[in-house]
Amino acid sequence: MERVAPSPRLQVGIISAGRVGVALAEVFAASGHRVSGIVAPSERSRRRAEHRVPEVPCVDVPTAARAQLVVLAVPDPHLSGVAQQVAEYTHDGQMVMHTSGRFGCAALQPVTDTGALPLALHPAMMFTDTPRDSANLDGCAWGVTADSKIGQVAAEVLIHSLHGRPVTIPEDRRAAYHAVLAHAANHTTALLADAATMMDAVLASDGVDGPAGNSWAFQPQTAVLLQQITQEAARTGVASRLAELTGPIIRDDANAVRGHLAALEELGVSTDFYRSAAIPTARQVGAADVLRVLLDPDR
């Protein structure tokens, strides 16, 4: 969706120019807000900012912290220290948001104590450090935690101005919310990477392997084969859980699963990830025969 930028609404200072901060700078500017500065603490982040948002000046923390809306787009381990630093400059009438999925408004207590309005607003997506990130923010869901009704309204209005979708997350469930997202995104990525390695082995010429033992050379057709099936798996898994699951586990086809394991082992591929994913799947759908094979390979 192409944005038509209205008159500037908020003056925004962003700390810092990492992959999240730069993408937000692009989206805030495109949505009609005025990004008055972005903090770039390293040479790499400075180059990123100059390349992606050249119209936004690189500023220091005190300058960014005086904006109407201060955005703390910093890694989780640095959030507490940055919040304390920003609190030296904030005051009543400002809004301060952080983008961490793990933490809620309690992480912003130092700025709350100065009278600023705290907001925990987490864009629920993976950032690739490319311009694609700002496009993906269009329609993205945001995990929203506020400590007041005023904060909740402000958060929803702000996210809607960025063409996002606010979803309320209670303060005491913020860590669990983040755990679920990490499980869905990080572990899925690792599983797909493992499946891609397996397919590389399937497609590799006999006797040709990669430099790391059972790591095979990249096969271009692997992505072609896995693209559609994995996209559909992600869609159905979220939309209907296991209701549309197909394959040998839902059929409790122990012979097929036993054959899978044997074929992969014959290629020299590790089956650890296959087993670790298949065991809870079999338990969830009640595939007793498959579960026995997975837990006791000699059966």
Secondary structure as the mmCIF struct_conf table of DSSP 4:
data_model
#
loop_
_struct_conf.conf_type_id
_struct_conf.id
_struct_conf.beg_label_comp_id
_struct_conf.beg_label_asym_id
_struct_conf.beg_label_seq_id
_struct_conf.end_label_comp_id
_struct_conf.end_label_asym_id
_struct_conf.end_label_seq_id
BEND BEND1 SER A 7 SER A 7
STRN STRN1 GLN A 11 ILE A 15
BEND BEND2 GLY A 18 GLY A 18
HELX_RH_AL_P HELX_RH_AL_P1 ARG A 19 ALA A 30
TURN_TY1_P TURN_TY1_P1 SER A 31 GLY A 32
STRN STRN2 ARG A 34 VAL A 39
BEND BEND3 SER A 42 SER A 42
HELX_RH_AL_P HELX_RH_AL_P2 GLU A 43 ARG A 52
TURN_TY1_P TURN_TY1_P2 PRO A 54 GLU A 55
BEND BEND4 VAL A 56 VAL A 56
HELX_LH_PP_P HELX_LH_PP_P1 PRO A 57 PRO A 57
STRN STRN3 CYS A 58 CYS A 58
HELX_RH_AL_P HELX_RH_AL_P3 VAL A 61 ALA A 64
TURN_TY1_P TURN_TY1_P3 ALA A 65 ARG A 66
BEND BEND5 ALA A 67 GLN A 68
STRN STRN4 LEU A 69 LEU A 72
HELX_RH_AL_P HELX_RH_AL_P4 ASP A 76 VAL A 86
TURN_TY1_P TURN_TY1_P4 ALA A 87 TYR A 89
TURN_TY1_P TURN_TY1_P5 ASP A 92 GLY A 93
STRN STRN5 MET A 95 HIS A 98
BEND BEND6 GLY A 101 ARG A 102
HELX_RH_3T_P HELX_RH_3T_P1 CYS A 105 LEU A 108
HELX_RH_AL_P HELX_RH_AL_P5 GLN A 109 THR A 112
TURN_TY1_P TURN_TY1_P6 ASP A 113 GLY A 115
HELX_LH_PP_P HELX_LH_PP_P2 ALA A 116 ALA A 116
STRN STRN6 LEU A 117 PRO A 123
BEND BEND7 MET A 125 MET A 125
BEND BEND8 ASP A 129 THR A 130
TURN_TY1_P TURN_TY1_P7 PRO A 131 PRO A 131
HELX_RH_AL_P HELX_RH_AL_P6 ARG A 132 ASN A 136
TURN_TY1_P TURN_TY1_P8 LEU A 137 GLY A 139
STRN STRN7 ALA A 141 ALA A 146
BEND BEND9 ASP A 147 SER A 148
HELX_RH_AL_P HELX_RH_AL_P7 LYS A 149 SER A 161
TURN_TY1_P TURN_TY1_P9 LEU A 162 HIS A 163
STRN STRN8 ARG A 165 THR A 168
HELX_RH_3T_P HELX_RH_3T_P2 GLU A 171 ARG A 173
HELX_RH_AL_P HELX_RH_AL_P8 ARG A 174 ALA A 182
HELX_RH_PI_P HELX_RH_PI_P1 HIS A 183 HIS A 187
HELX_RH_AL_P HELX_RH_AL_P9 THR A 188 LEU A 203
BEND BEND10 ALA A 204 ALA A 204
HELX_LH_PP_P HELX_LH_PP_P3 SER A 205 SER A 205
TURN_TY1_P TURN_TY1_P10 ASP A 206 GLY A 207
BEND BEND11 PRO A 211 ASN A 214
HELX_LH_PP_P HELX_LH_PP_P4 TRP A 216 PHE A 218
HELX_RH_AL_P HELX_RH_AL_P10 PRO A 220 SER A 240
TURN_TY1_P TURN_TY1_P11 ARG A 241 GLU A 244
BEND BEND12 GLY A 247 GLY A 247
TURN_TY1_P TURN_TY1_P12 PRO A 248 ASP A 252
HELX_RH_AL_P HELX_RH_AL_P11 ALA A 254 LEU A 267
TURN_TY1_P TURN_TY1_P13 GLY A 268 GLY A 268
HELX_RH_AL_P HELX_RH_AL_P12 ASP A 272 VAL A 285
TURN_TY1_P TURN_TY1_P14 GLY A 286 GLY A 286
HELX_RH_AL_P HELX_RH_AL_P13 ALA A 288 LEU A 295
TURN_TY1_P TURN_TY1_P15 PRO A 297 ASP A 298
#
